[in-house]
């Protein structure tokens, strides 16, 4: 069951988002008691991406109220989920006849037992999916579990923060980066803070997550931060450092330089001239590139357009025309095969999601059922239509791979179209792009904290 869930997680993330990049994954210990504490601003994708961050088997601590169907309960049991009841769900749980106190006590005992066996456990310390452009207040459960383990004599417990960042979480074919923080060794923390309580350890966890996620005061500020970070991430990327990694480093540096209680605040008329100049330079580059089809908050799109314009400082691999042409027949067949279910999944996700942070989840979960039904129905139709059974079996087995090829091919085709538009632009326009990029680099290298790197 666990392997099936990981396979579905890879497929779901690959089909919804374009680039899924993990930074500093090696910070997660390969063995031993480990508690993963992850940000939770995008519902189901945060869960699936936490699964994929490590090759270790991960046991999630999950809200028992989410197991509202037999299939979910079956999956929970199969992958070893540790159920817990949130305070906000206590009344409903009691109405169902559940002993909430006993359930949560068993959850804490199960976590301690898992640590004693050297297992990896994951929890979202915010407790709920937040509908804000920043971290929600931390619950104390994660800190209590870690400190309980120390009290129980479990050695070498590592607490590792994981931050999930999305350029546009509810929009398909946008990009995502997962950033893993440095392990907090619970024993050492307790030894250095013998008189401090759970609240202080909770603060330590939040401080670590704050360094791994994009946090802004308002949604408007968040959009501006994403746009600025995308432009800077592109102009500072290199062959060894991806645009997404550089975008993350820029976001952290900018937020730290101008934060208010750890939140990014957009530049205003009263901001220092250097901040205003940097933001204006990033916007100037984005506005110039947008006319070629570049997504305003995509670091990869910015970088591809800059390389196409002839910016010698950029070095990324661009998809070749020959490869796109050779894959076209298979990709088109894949699109014809998947167009209806993919369109239906996305349409229902946008229609059914009560909040933007739930669009991806409302697309993926019903989509898995719909795609599974599609994968069974179409081969049966072909079989009843007289197609050779062996050919039908082959088509049944390669359906997911056809979807992979179709989506990647579409991404590459879009990239080539952007490249072609940039390369066909007048020389003066391409020179203007490079000039804007160089000006942004110059301002960035002079900005406070510009040399702080991302975690890789």
Legacy VTK file of the C-alpha trace (Angstrom):
# vtk DataFile Version 3.0
C-alpha trace
ASCII
DATASET POLYDATA
POINTS 456 float
0.000 0.000 0.000
2.792 2.447 0.876
4.442 1.961 -2.524
1.112 2.487 -4.251
0.561 5.755 -2.356
4.061 6.982 -3.263
3.463 6.043 -6.919
0.178 7.954 -6.907
1.870 10.897 -5.158
4.561 11.107 -7.843
1.989 10.890 -10.603
-0.354 13.432 -9.016
2.372 16.016 -8.423
3.894 15.453 -11.857
0.524 15.901 -13.511
-0.577 18.959 -11.561
2.698 20.881 -11.211
5.462 21.355 -13.770
8.687 21.368 -11.724
8.817 19.724 -8.291
12.260 20.402 -6.849
13.653 19.315 -3.468
16.493 21.242 -1.810
18.707 19.822 0.929
16.931 16.440 1.040
20.120 14.906 2.434
19.488 16.683 5.745
16.869 14.063 6.622
18.634 11.257 8.523
18.706 7.966 6.645
17.840 6.040 9.805
16.863 6.581 13.420
14.032 8.356 15.191
13.004 11.344 13.084
10.135 13.819 13.346
9.339 15.741 10.163
7.496 19.026 10.774
6.111 20.453 7.530
4.321 23.632 6.477
0.697 23.219 5.449
-0.525 25.944 3.125
-1.809 23.770 0.276
-3.808 20.855 1.662
-3.194 17.469 -0.048
-0.111 18.454 -2.119
1.774 19.206 1.117
1.085 15.640 2.272
2.070 14.010 -1.010
5.224 16.094 -1.369
6.284 15.293 2.198
6.036 11.605 1.284
8.338 12.224 -1.691
10.917 14.284 0.204
12.600 11.187 1.633
13.076 7.571 0.590
12.287 6.525 4.141
8.876 5.177 5.004
6.965 8.020 6.669
4.144 7.602 9.177
1.829 10.597 9.192
-0.062 11.977 12.141
-3.432 12.821 10.621
-6.754 14.203 11.706
-9.129 11.327 12.295
-12.029 13.438 10.959
-10.389 13.364 7.492
-10.957 9.596 7.302
-14.572 10.073 6.300
-14.789 7.218 3.788
-14.015 3.519 3.803
-11.346 3.978 1.115
-9.527 6.658 3.127
-9.732 4.529 6.263
-8.280 1.602 4.314
-5.423 3.744 2.997
-4.755 5.173 6.475
-4.486 1.669 7.883
-2.296 0.471 5.020
0.322 3.221 5.345
0.370 3.330 9.139
-1.260 6.715 9.747
-1.439 7.677 13.425
-4.920 9.223 13.984
-5.381 12.217 16.233
-8.352 14.485 16.989
-8.006 18.245 16.739
-9.650 20.478 19.332
-11.931 21.960 16.675
-13.216 18.468 15.792
-13.682 17.265 19.368
-17.409 17.981 19.494
-18.090 16.031 16.306
-15.908 13.162 17.506
-17.758 13.003 20.809
-21.057 12.991 18.912
-19.791 9.919 17.033
-19.124 8.253 20.357
-15.338 8.571 20.258
-13.259 9.166 23.379
-11.113 12.074 22.150
-8.816 12.130 25.176
-8.129 8.405 24.905
-7.597 8.684 21.139
-5.023 11.461 21.514
-3.269 9.686 24.380
-2.940 6.622 22.160
-1.574 8.833 19.377
1.195 10.201 21.602
1.998 6.684 22.806
2.105 5.435 19.205
4.515 8.211 18.236
6.817 7.391 21.147
6.732 3.691 20.203
7.514 4.600 16.581
10.520 6.648 17.683
11.657 3.775 19.890
11.713 1.595 16.749
13.716 4.265 14.896
10.874 5.233 12.558
10.200 8.483 10.691
7.014 10.328 11.693
5.558 13.440 10.034
3.230 16.103 11.400
1.911 19.488 10.312
2.465 21.653 13.399
0.061 24.329 12.155
-2.704 21.797 12.735
-4.845 22.932 9.798
-4.465 24.043 6.203
-4.031 27.783 6.498
-5.795 30.217 4.200
-3.158 32.914 4.650
0.017 33.802 2.725
2.076 32.912 5.790
2.446 30.293 8.509
-0.422 29.843 10.946
0.178 29.793 14.712
1.984 26.612 15.711
0.237 23.966 17.798
2.308 22.456 20.597
1.779 18.805 19.608
5.032 18.383 17.670
7.147 19.843 20.467
5.361 17.740 23.082
5.944 14.561 21.068
9.648 15.323 20.706
10.138 16.187 24.380
8.074 13.184 25.495
10.440 10.993 23.494
13.444 12.522 25.273
11.765 11.928 28.641
11.151 8.306 27.600
14.880 7.907 27.031
14.800 7.662 23.234
18.232 8.767 21.935
19.216 10.758 18.852
15.778 12.084 17.902
16.051 14.520 14.980
13.365 17.119 14.313
13.540 18.243 10.678
11.513 21.133 9.261
10.187 20.972 5.687
8.878 24.040 3.881
6.666 23.764 0.793
6.679 26.762 -1.546
4.399 27.184 -4.550
4.559 29.888 -7.189
0.798 29.591 -7.793
-0.486 26.668 -5.713
-3.912 26.410 -7.312
-2.781 26.792 -10.949
-1.756 23.635 -12.880
1.669 23.476 -14.576
3.249 26.005 -12.223
6.325 25.214 -10.142
6.990 24.058 -6.598
10.045 23.718 -4.372
10.394 21.765 -1.126
13.150 23.003 1.189
14.494 20.821 4.007
16.012 22.508 7.039
18.915 21.471 9.227
17.992 18.831 11.831
17.259 20.000 15.366
18.691 17.372 17.718
16.079 17.186 20.455
18.491 15.852 23.079
20.930 18.712 22.509
18.119 21.270 22.556
16.844 19.924 25.868
20.373 19.870 27.326
20.955 23.498 26.292
17.497 24.605 27.454
16.795 22.520 30.571
14.356 25.020 32.090
12.439 25.844 28.922
9.073 24.333 28.178
7.094 23.058 25.221
6.217 26.601 24.117
9.895 27.471 23.577
10.504 24.336 21.508
7.400 25.163 19.488
8.923 28.608 18.827
12.169 26.935 17.685
10.198 24.820 15.205
8.338 27.855 13.888
11.571 29.847 13.489
13.025 27.031 11.403
9.898 26.790 9.227
9.916 30.575 8.825
13.304 30.272 7.077
11.961 27.676 4.647
8.660 29.181 3.493
7.358 32.287 1.794
5.612 34.473 4.327
3.926 37.745 3.472
1.590 40.093 5.327
-1.138 40.034 2.638
-1.945 38.138 -0.546
-1.015 41.236 -2.524
2.371 41.295 -0.822
2.769 37.560 -1.458
2.158 38.041 -5.192
4.744 40.817 -5.291
7.261 38.710 -3.367
6.758 35.785 -5.758
7.259 38.057 -8.752
10.399 39.710 -7.377
11.871 36.369 -6.294
11.132 34.824 -9.713
12.987 37.582 -11.558
15.962 37.541 -9.169
16.018 33.732 -9.171
16.327 33.769 -12.950
19.139 36.338 -13.205
21.166 34.666 -10.428
20.734 31.069 -11.631
23.585 29.081 -13.124
24.461 25.610 -14.385
24.872 24.432 -10.785
21.991 26.343 -9.211
18.454 26.146 -10.558
16.137 29.149 -10.922
13.871 27.686 -8.217
16.750 27.325 -5.747
17.902 30.888 -6.465
14.346 32.170 -6.197
14.069 30.612 -2.740
17.368 32.199 -1.639
16.201 35.596 -2.913
12.855 35.315 -1.152
14.490 34.536 2.179
17.009 37.368 1.852
14.361 39.919 0.820
11.977 38.902 3.599
14.712 39.022 6.240
15.831 42.453 5.042
12.426 44.085 5.085
10.245 41.873 7.261
7.675 42.926 9.787
7.366 40.166 12.398
8.862 37.730 9.890
6.460 38.708 7.090
7.351 40.279 3.763
5.921 43.758 3.236
5.956 45.286 -0.246
7.943 48.456 -0.843
6.068 51.737 -0.433
6.793 55.413 -0.928
8.397 55.501 2.514
10.688 52.518 1.835
14.441 53.015 1.312
15.288 54.011 -2.285
17.358 50.837 -2.790
14.324 48.625 -2.018
12.103 50.581 -4.383
14.743 50.442 -7.127
15.148 46.664 -6.736
11.407 46.043 -6.890
11.038 48.333 -9.897
13.889 46.578 -11.716
12.318 43.157 -11.097
8.943 44.410 -12.324
10.519 45.999 -15.401
12.106 42.685 -16.410
8.899 40.746 -15.751
6.776 43.219 -17.720
9.160 43.019 -20.660
9.108 39.214 -20.651
5.358 38.827 -20.084
4.632 39.866 -23.669
6.403 36.672 -24.796
4.165 34.422 -22.703
6.341 34.199 -19.568
4.357 33.526 -16.387
4.995 36.523 -14.076
5.816 34.417 -11.006
7.779 31.653 -12.729
11.554 31.692 -12.175
11.995 28.981 -14.819
10.070 30.959 -17.439
12.171 34.049 -16.741
15.404 32.054 -17.026
14.392 30.357 -20.276
13.485 33.677 -21.864
16.780 35.247 -20.746
18.765 32.358 -22.229
16.821 32.692 -25.474
17.600 36.430 -25.538
21.325 35.638 -25.387
22.082 36.382 -21.739
25.522 34.742 -21.295
25.114 34.587 -17.507
22.245 32.083 -17.782
22.924 28.387 -18.300
19.944 26.043 -18.335
19.013 23.136 -20.578
16.365 24.109 -23.091
14.232 21.445 -24.820
15.376 20.719 -28.366
13.165 21.048 -31.418
14.160 17.593 -32.666
13.137 15.891 -29.439
9.768 17.653 -29.418
9.168 16.642 -33.033
10.127 12.998 -32.459
7.868 12.696 -29.424
4.949 14.456 -31.092
3.068 11.319 -32.294
3.244 9.610 -28.883
2.478 12.850 -27.030
-0.515 13.675 -29.208
-1.852 10.152 -28.699
-1.360 10.649 -24.965
-3.267 13.907 -25.089
-6.143 12.388 -27.038
-6.231 9.592 -24.466
-6.179 11.910 -21.433
-7.756 15.176 -22.575
-11.279 14.471 -21.341
-10.450 13.173 -17.827
-7.788 15.849 -17.239
-10.156 18.614 -18.328
-12.934 17.154 -16.153
-10.636 16.879 -13.112
-9.481 20.475 -13.389
-12.970 21.830 -14.053
-14.446 20.103 -11.017
-11.516 21.172 -8.834
-12.098 24.835 -9.645
-15.855 24.469 -9.230
-15.938 22.456 -5.989
-13.120 24.064 -3.997
-14.537 26.441 -1.358
-11.118 28.095 -0.935
-8.172 28.624 -3.314
-5.923 26.483 -1.067
-8.231 23.513 -1.735
-8.250 23.678 -5.560
-5.373 21.231 -5.997
-6.819 18.750 -3.482
-10.306 18.962 -5.028
-8.686 18.288 -8.400
-6.416 15.429 -7.368
-8.644 13.296 -5.119
-11.722 13.022 -7.378
-9.309 12.979 -10.295
-7.686 9.760 -9.064
-11.072 8.045 -9.051
-11.981 9.445 -12.459
-8.642 8.542 -14.062
-8.824 5.023 -12.597
-12.336 4.589 -14.018
-11.141 5.959 -17.372
-8.164 3.592 -17.428
-10.477 0.624 -16.961
-13.350 1.746 -19.192
-11.454 2.680 -22.363
-9.483 -0.590 -22.638
-12.728 -2.538 -22.076
-14.400 -0.568 -24.862
-11.496 -1.367 -27.165
-11.634 -5.032 -26.163
-15.360 -5.264 -26.912
-14.701 -3.448 -30.187
-12.558 -6.362 -31.304
-9.060 -5.054 -30.625
-6.482 -7.791 -29.944
-6.432 -8.548 -26.173
-2.627 -8.373 -26.013
-2.690 -4.898 -27.562
-5.414 -3.826 -25.125
-3.320 -5.130 -22.215
-0.290 -3.208 -23.459
-2.346 -0.015 -23.753
-3.718 -0.570 -20.248
-0.205 -0.837 -18.808
1.276 2.191 -20.612
-1.600 4.616 -19.968
0.094 6.447 -17.047
3.321 6.778 -19.013
1.374 8.209 -21.952
0.045 10.858 -19.577
3.593 11.652 -18.387
4.825 12.066 -21.955
1.843 14.182 -23.001
2.186 16.668 -20.124
5.981 16.964 -20.385
5.740 17.381 -24.156
3.170 20.132 -23.757
5.464 21.914 -21.284
8.415 21.603 -23.662
6.321 22.814 -26.588
5.232 25.865 -24.629
8.855 26.538 -23.716
9.941 26.328 -27.347
7.180 28.764 -28.313
8.435 31.274 -25.723
12.012 30.773 -26.942
10.944 31.231 -30.545
9.077 34.468 -29.750
12.081 35.876 -27.907
14.551 34.845 -30.598
12.380 36.391 -33.332
12.053 39.665 -31.411
13.922 42.690 -32.828
17.538 43.013 -31.735
16.760 46.138 -29.745
14.111 44.239 -27.765
16.495 41.386 -26.922
19.137 43.907 -25.891
16.542 45.570 -23.677
15.860 42.220 -21.975
19.562 41.690 -21.261
19.956 45.282 -20.106
17.065 44.875 -17.643
18.532 41.591 -16.401
21.970 43.150 -15.852
20.450 46.094 -13.993
18.548 43.722 -11.708
21.746 41.726 -11.070
23.635 44.908 -10.223
20.995 46.064 -7.746
20.675 42.616 -6.227
24.396 42.181 -5.617
24.346 45.488 -3.722
21.262 44.550 -1.669
21.594 43.549 2.017
21.635 39.788 2.478
21.941 39.068 -1.238
24.720 36.543 -0.640
22.652 34.335 1.672
22.226 31.035 -0.119
19.423 28.538 -0.333
19.636 25.145 1.350
20.713 22.486 -1.087
LINES 1 457
456 0 1 2 3 4 5 6 7 8 9 10 11 12 13 14 15 16 17 18 19 20 21 22 23 24 25 26 27 28 29 30 31 32 33 34 35 36 37 38 39 40 41 42 43 44 45 46 47 48 49 50 51 52 53 54 55 56 57 58 59 60 61 62 63 64 65 66 67 68 69 70 71 72 73 74 75 76 77 78 79 80 81 82 83 84 85 86 87 88 89 90 91 92 93 94 95 96 97 98 99 100 101 102 103 104 105 106 107 108 109 110 111 112 113 114 115 116 117 118 119 120 121 122 123 124 125 126 127 128 129 130 131 132 133 134 135 136 137 138 139 140 141 142 143 144 145 146 147 148 149 150 151 152 153 154 155 156 157 158 159 160 161 162 163 164 165 166 167 168 169 170 171 172 173 174 175 176 177 178 179 180 181 182 183 184 185 186 187 188 189 190 191 192 193 194 195 196 197 198 199 200 201 202 203 204 205 206 207 208 209 210 211 212 213 214 215 216 217 218 219 220 221 222 223 224 225 226 227 228 229 230 231 232 233 234 235 236 237 238 239 240 241 242 243 244 245 246 247 248 249 250 251 252 253 254 255 256 257 258 259 260 261 262 263 264 265 266 267 268 269 270 271 272 273 274 275 276 277 278 279 280 281 282 283 284 285 286 287 288 289 290 291 292 293 294 295 296 297 298 299 300 301 302 303 304 305 306 307 308 309 310 311 312 313 314 315 316 317 318 319 320 321 322 323 324 325 326 327 328 329 330 331 332 333 334 335 336 337 338 339 340 341 342 343 344 345 346 347 348 349 350 351 352 353 354 355 356 357 358 359 360 361 362 363 364 365 366 367 368 369 370 371 372 373 374 375 376 377 378 379 380 381 382 383 384 385 386 387 388 389 390 391 392 393 394 395 396 397 398 399 400 401 402 403 404 405 406 407 408 409 410 411 412 413 414 415 416 417 418 419 420 421 422 423 424 425 426 427 428 429 430 431 432 433 434 435 436 437 438 439 440 441 442 443 444 445 446 447 448 449 450 451 452 453 454 455
